[in-house]
């Protein structure tokens, strides 16, 4: 996709802080340190649009990014970091649930998992949660550059089985380092908007 503009809008913790609902949104959900920020940066060809952190659990807000003045990426708080108190984890869970349940312009949710590891129980819960709210259960397996293509195929089968995905459910291996999956993800985004009657340029 030709990126004409990409900007950070706001870090929000309450619905009244969210941007207006005039643009469609694609949300990214996943465990802490799974690479949500890195994926956003890779997709928009910018190194520092979304802040990455070496300390898992740092993303405690819902972060909104506007792309080409056409749509938004929404980075949801990372889950599954043991050093965060249960009270904070509960707060994040409520924040995510409120956004998924009530955001009218949310078109789809991408769940990110680390391709090198089996999905955890929390990954499984998030996947079924996403499906419960009526989304398609699209999964992006990050850090694909860390293993061989042969290992990728094996790990993708494990992810499908663990998350109880159907053969027709979308699972894309991706890497922020070598840009694997970039074109497939952009085509997927274009298809999502097209089905909603919204045209966005991807070339």
N, C-alpha and C positions, 0 to 999 in steps of 0.2 A: 504494500500500500504506500502511496506517496503521502508522506506526512507533511502537511503544510503548517500545522500548528499543534502543539501538545503542551498543555499547561496543568499544573496542580491548582485545584480550586479551593478545597477546604478539608480539614480533618474534623469530622463530626462525631459526637457521642449521643446526640438526641435528634429526633426527626425534624424538629423545628430549625435545626442547623443545616439540614440537607439543602443542596441546590434545588431550584425549581424543577418540576417534572416535565419540562419542555423537550428534553432530549432523552432518547433511549439509553439504557445502561446495561453493560455486561459486567457482572460481579465475579470476583475471583475469591475462592475460599480454599483454605488448606491449613495444614499444621504450620506452626512456627518454623521458620527457616526452610520452608519447602521451595522458596524461590519465586513468590508472587511478584515482588518488586522487580526482580531481575527479569522476569518474563515480560512485564510491562515495558521495561526499558528496552529490551530486545525488539519487541514489536514496533516500537515507535522510533527506533534508531537513536536513542538518547541514553547516555550513561547514567545520568543523575536525575531524571524526572521523578522517578519513584525512589525514595530513600531505602537503601538496603542496610541491613544491620548484621553484625557478627554475633550479636546477643539475641538469641531467640526470645520471643515474648515481648519485644519492644513495641510492636504495632498494637496499640490499645484503642485505636480509633478507626472509624470508617473513613477511608481516604478517597476522595473523588478527583479524577483526572479527565479533562475535556480534550477530545481528539478531533482536530480539523473542524471544530465548531459544529460537529455532526452527531457525536455521541460521547458517552463517558465510559471509562473503565472505573470500577469501584473495587478497591482493595479492602477486603473484610479482615477483622482482627484474626491473627493466627491463633490456633487452638493447640492444646496438647502439650504445653510446656510445663513440666512438673514443678519448677521453682516458683511459678505463679500461684498465689493463694487460691483456695477454692472459692472464696468470696469474689475475687477478681474474675476467675474463670466463669462463674455464674453470671456476673455482670456482662462479660463479653458475649456469653451465650444468649442472654436476653436481648442484647444489642443486635446481634446477628438475626435472631428470630424475628424481631420487630421489623427489621429492614426487609427480610425475605417475605414476610407476611403482608406488609402494608405498602410497599413501594410500587406504585401503579405503573411506572415507566421502566421497571426492571424486566428486561426481555429474556435473559438467560443467565445461568450461573455456571461457571467453569470451576470444577473442583480439581485442585492440584495435589498430586501425590508424588513422592520420590520414587522413581522407577527402580532404585536399587533395593528397596525394602518392601516387604509385605504391607499392605494397608493395615493400620492399627484398628482397634475397636472404635476409636473416635473417628477415624476416617470412614469406617462403615456406617457409623451413626450419622455423620454429616451427609454421606451419599444418600441414605434413605430419607433423611430430613429434606434434602434438596428435591428428591422425587416426590415427597409428600406435598410440597408446596407447588407442584405442578410443572416443574422444570424437567428437562430431558435427561439429566444425569450425565453431562459431558465431562469427561475426565482427561486431564493433561498430565502426562507422566514426565516430570521434570528431571534435569540432570542426566539426560540420556548420553551425553558425551563421556560420562564416567565409566560406561561399560560398553562392550562390543555389540555389534549389530545382532550377533547370535544370542548373546545374553539378553538383549532387549526383547527379542521375540519370546524368550522363556519368561521373563519378568512380566511382560504384558499379559500373558496367559494367567499368571498367578494373580495379578491385579483384577482381571475380569472375574476370576473364580471367587476371590475374597470379597469383592463388592457385589457379587451376584448380578453382574452385568449380562445383558443379552448380547448375542452375536452382532445384533444391529446397533447396539449402543456405541457411541463414539468414544474412542480412546486414542489419543494422539501422543506419541513420544516427542519430547521437545528438549532443546538445550539453549540456554541463553549464551553459552560460550561459542558454539559453532552454528547457531541459528537453525538447527534442525527443527522442523515442524512449523517454521514461521509462515510459509506460504499456505500450508494447510489450515492453520488457525485463522489467518486473514480471510481465506475463502469461506470458512465456516461462519465467521462473523458476518460477512456479506450476505450469506444465505439466510442467516437468522433475521437480519433486517429486511431482506427481500420478502420473506414470508409474512412480515408484518406490514408490507406495502411501503417500506422505506428504502430508498436507494442510497447507498453510500459508495463512493469511489474507492476501489482497492488497487488501481493501477495508476 
